[in-house]
Amino acid sequence: MAMSKKSLFEPSEIELSMVCKALGHPARIKIIKILLAKNDQTCQEIVDKLPLSQSTVSQHLSELRNAQLIKGKNHKTSVIYSVDKDFLARSQKMLSELFYAHIFNVKQTTLF
């Protein structure tokens, strides 16, 4: 039976890599900015602010949701999207902990 290479890494490292992967596309960064400016928007409201098709925006929203950066709640026939500010803060903390030691030349702390 093959062993997953992910098992060689800490859960916090895997989680941070998922966040970074989700933010690895400029459209997803723009979607986060749109939702930070005005939370609780439908896919169509986000589409109206981007030069992308509805299906493309839906795919990007799905990636952001899988990485837990945004949440979606069903409302009638739509999904209302919002930034998961708690998870966003946690992600910011993970990135800060990763880079802080190298920037300030101090002993690296563990994630979480």
Secondary structure as UniProt FT lines:
FT   HELIX           5..8
FT   HELIX           11..22
FT   HELIX           26..37
FT   STRAND          41..42
FT   HELIX           43..47
FT   TURN            48..49
FT   HELIX           54..66
FT   TURN            67..68
FT   STRAND          70..75
FT   TURN            76..77
FT   STRAND          78..83
FT   HELIX           85..104
//
